[in-house]
Amino acid sequence: MLQKFDLSTPRENFYNITSQVREAVSASGVKDGIAVVFCPHTTAGITINENADPDVVHDMLLGLAKAYPDRPEFRHGEGNSAAHLKATAVGSSATVIIEGGRLLLGTWQSIWFCEFDPPRKRAFSVKVIGD
């Protein structure tokens, strides 16, 4: 089963999409399998990381900004080369095991949509595959 979700991203940030992924798993009826979360954008990504402390998202955004700063020598006409680099580093998908109808995430883990080129109207898809 494939389910698509829309998302508005007013600023560069990580947006917690765990509840939408859980919704897709629940709607699928799959008890054991995998959920693949996919972002079809070149300046955004998907990651799994901590949700307990909001400073983690702050620090990840800061680290990515330091690792991939905007540079005057970039040639891309839209002026968002740093966003492309960040999205490439983060990746465009994540796969989560489903066991007993539930996402097999760690205690502190959540699934994040990572926006690097705001503001945008975005989408992501969840493909649930059962055993």
Summary of the structure (lengths in Angstrom):
residues: 131
radius of gyration: 15.5
end to end distance: 12.7
largest distance: 51.1
contacts: 384
relative contact order: 0.39
helix: 27%
strand: 40%
